[in-house]
Amino acid sequence: MIATGYLDEVLQTAVGLVERLAAPDGYRRLFMQAIEGVRRSAKRSQAFLPLDLPLTVATALSLPRRTARIAATACTLLWAGADLMDDHADGELHTRWQRAGVPRLALVWTNLLATFPHLLAAEVRDRGRLAKFHREASLALWKMSVGQFADLAGGESVHSADDYLSLVRLKTGAETALFASCPAILGGASPTVVRRWARFGEAYGCMAQVYSDTASAVAPPPHSDLLRGKRSLPVLRALDVLRGRRRAAFASDLALAARGDSRAAERAVARMMELRTIRFALANVEVLRHRAAAASPTALADLDLEHPLRRMIWAFSAM
């Protein structure tokens, strides 16, 4: 991650909120489990978006450390709830969560998503800024839920590369647009500046998601997303361009891979390399990187090479 020095401070702020709310012991244990999950994810990430994006924007805006910390913590809590719910939906919950049971777990992720970020943002104590944050956070959650709803339908809702990119804009882009605009909102920036940071965050989040999905699609077994039946941009692009028997053979390999056939996954990756759909996906990554840089209200050329914003832009580079 980029803002490594802030991680402990942000997580301590999150824990302090739950302590002030006097959460019951059982609830607090589950919350602390979620916080440790955040720590693990942050430490292994090139850029941990719910923390690095708001802190990068706060640095660009020269906001007070307190405002930056509140924004980053609110975004991190929202991400933790969405990630927990997403893991459950995908059947990827770690065994450490299974003892709690889904009803209790649902209570935890609901509060992480929709309660704690608002309570934390209220520490800013400016009614106009808070009203704007409440509205933008609620709209982001609505868009994310529409994306999640479509994602749960799997192949029924994603048939093409365009479908995939539309889904990414909802599921990830709406979330990261909030991450980037949150410090601008809480810091009292103008509506124009807030909108530009939101556009930056949406493009950046989509870029990171396409990059991550592409890397996972071509990863060797057992890490390949093809073994989990996931269809990302290089896969869908191949389905778009293939015809007849070649398309049927590729679709057959995808189906076999989803049932755990590693050789079928390797054949599918070889076909994508032949068709250059991996290059097509990475070209989309670069387009989204350009959109993010163009949307930024702060010109990259004016910044030092080690400025967090410049480091953010190049955190995800071509494989």
N, C-alpha and C positions, 0 to 999 in steps of 0.2 A: 504494500500500500504506500501511498505518497505522504499522507499526513500522519506518519507513525507516532510522532510525539503527542498527538491529541487522543489516541485511542483510549488510554487509561482514564483520562479526564472525562471523556464522553460516556464511557461505561459507568464510571462512578456517579455521574450526573443522573443516569438512568436508574441506577440502584437507589440513589437518594430520593428520587420521586416515589418509588414504591414503598420505601421506608416511611416517608411522610404520610402516605395513604394508609399506613398500618395494615398492610396485606396480611391475611392469615398465613400461618407457617407453611401449610401445604402449597398454597398459591405462590408464596415467595420462593419456595424451592424450585417450582417449575419456571418461574420468571428467571431465577439465577441460572437455571439450565439453558434457557434461551440466550442469556447474556454471554455465557461461555461459548455457545455456538457462534454468536457474533464475533467474539474474539478470535476463534479458530478461522472463520471465514476471512476476516480482515487480514490476518497475518499471512495467509497464503495467496492473497489477491495482488495482482499487478496494480490495480486501482480498485479500492473498495468503494463503490459508487455512493452508497448512502452517507458515507463519512467524507470521502475525498472530494466529491463534487461540491457540497455546501461549503466546506472549508476552503476550497480553491476559489470559489466565487467570493466568499467573505474576504479573502486576502486581496483579490482584485479590487474589491470595493473599499478596502481599508476599514472594515468594520471593527468595532471593539471585540475583544476576545470573548466576552460574555455572550454577545449576540451570536457570534460564530459558533460557540459551544452549544447554545440552545438550539440553533438551527440544525446542527449536525446530529445532536442527540434525538431530536424529534424525527428526523429522517431515518436515523438508524433504527429507532423503535418501530416505525412503520414498516421498514424493510424486513425486520425480524419477524413481524407478524405475517407478512405476505409470504416470506420464505418458508415459514413453518406450515402455513396452509397449503402452499404449492407442493411441498414435500409429501404432505398427506395425500393430496389429490393424485400425485404421480406414483404413489405407493413406495416412496423412498424415505419414509421416516426412519430415523436411526432407532435401534432397539431400545436405547435409553428412554425414548418417549413412550414406548408401547405400554409400559406399566401404568401410565397415568390414565389411559383410556381417552377415546376421542371426545366425549362430552367436556371433560375438564380441559383438554387440550384446546378445544374450540373456544372456550372462555378466555384462555390465555392469548391465543392469536387474535381474537376479536379486540381485546383491550390494547394489545400491542399496536394493532392496525389503526383503530378508530377512537381510542380513548386517550391513551398516554400522550401521543404527539400533541393533541389539543391542550391537555393540561399543562404540558411543559411549555408550549408556546405562550401560554397565558402569563408566564413570568416576564414577558416583555412589557406588559401593562399599558400598551397603547391600543385603544379600542379600534381605531381605524385599521391599524396593521393587523390586529388579531382577526377582525372581520374578514379581511382579505385572505389571511392564511386559512381560516376555517373554510371559506368558500373554495379556494384553490385545492386544498387538501381533499375536500369532499368530492370535487369534480374529478380529481386524479384517481381517487378510490373507485368512483363509478366507472371511469374508462378502464381501469385495471380489471374490474369485475366483469365487464363486457368481454375483454380479451380472455380472461380466465374461463368464462363461460364457453367461448368458442374453442379454446384450447382443450377443454374437457371433452369436446365432441370429436377430437382427434382428426382422422382422415375425412370425416364428414364435412369439416369446415375449411380445411386447408388442402386445396387441390393444385395450386400453382405457386410459382415464385411470388407473384403479386399478392396472393392470399397470405403467404407467409409474412411478407413485409408489412402488410396491413395489420396482421396480428401482433407483430413485434412493436409497431407504433403504439398500439393500445396497451399491451401487457407490460412492456418495458419502457417505451417512450414516455407514456403519461407519468409513470413513477419518477423517472429521472428528470423530466421537465420540472417536477415539483422539487426534487433534490437541489437543482441548480437555481431555481427561482426563490426558494424558501428564504435564504439569507437576504436576498434583495428585498423581499416583502417585509421581513421582520426588521430590516435595517432602514426601512422608509424610503427606498428608491422610487423613482418615478414609474408610472405604469409602463412607459415605453421601455425603460431599462429592465423592468421585471419581465416583460414579454420577450425581450431579446435573450435574456438568460434562460427563460423557459424553452425557447427554440434551440438554444445551445444544448441544454440538457436533454431534450428529446432526441436530437441528432446524435449526440454523444452516446446516449444509452442504447439507441438502435445500433450504432456502430459496434459497441462493445458486445451486444447480444449476437449480432450476425457473426462477428469474429469468433466468439466463444462457441457458438453452435457449429460453425464450419470446422473449427479445430476438433470438436468432439465427434463430428461425423466422420472424419478421416483418421481418428486415433486408432491405433492397433488394438485388437481384442486383448483383454476383456474390457477396455475403457471406451470402446466405440459406442456412440449413441445409436448406431444402426442395430445393435444387439438389443436395444430397448424399444425399437420400433419408432424412433423419433425421426421426423422428416424435416430437414433444414434446407437452407437455400440451395446448396449444390445438388442435393437429392432432387428437389422439386424442379430445378432447372433442367436436370437430366431427363426427368419425366416429361417436361415441356417439349424438349427437342427430339426425343427418340420416337420412332414410329414402328408399327408392325411388330415383327418377331423380336427385334432388338429391344423394343420397349417392354414386351411381355417377359423376356428373359431377365431384364433389369428388375422389373416389378417382382418377379419370382424370387430373385436373390434378396430383395428387400424383405419379402415375407419370410423367407427361410432365416435370414439374419435376425429378424424380430423374434424368432423361436429359438435363438441361441446358436445358429450355425455360423461359426467364425469364418469358414472358407467362403461362404456366400457373402459375408460382409466384406471380405478382402476382394472378391470379384466385383462387388458393387463399387468399392473405392477405385479399383483399377479402371472401371468404366467411366467414372466421373473424371478421373485424370485424363483419360483419352479424349473425353468430350470438352475438357477444360472448364467444367462447371465450378471447380474449386477456384480457378482464376476468376471466373465470373463473380463468385461470392466475394472474393477479396477485393475485386474492383468496386463492388458496392460498399465495402468497408471504407475504401478511400474516398468515395463520393460523400459518404456520411461524415467522414472526418473533415472534409472540406466544408460541408454545410455547418458543422459545429464551429469551426474556426471563423467562418464568415459571419455567423450569427453573434459571436461574442462581442459585447460592447467594448471590450478592451482589446486593442490591436496587439497581436502577438509580436509583431516586429518591434514594438516599443518595450518589450520585456526582456529581462536577463534570461540567459539560457536555462538557468536553474529555477526560474519562477515556477510555482506549482501549476499554473495554467498551461505553460508550455510543456511541462512534464506530463500533465493529464492528456493533452492532445496526442502525444506520441506513446502513451502507455500501452496501447494495443497496436502492434505493427505486424506487417505481413509475415506469414509463416515461411 
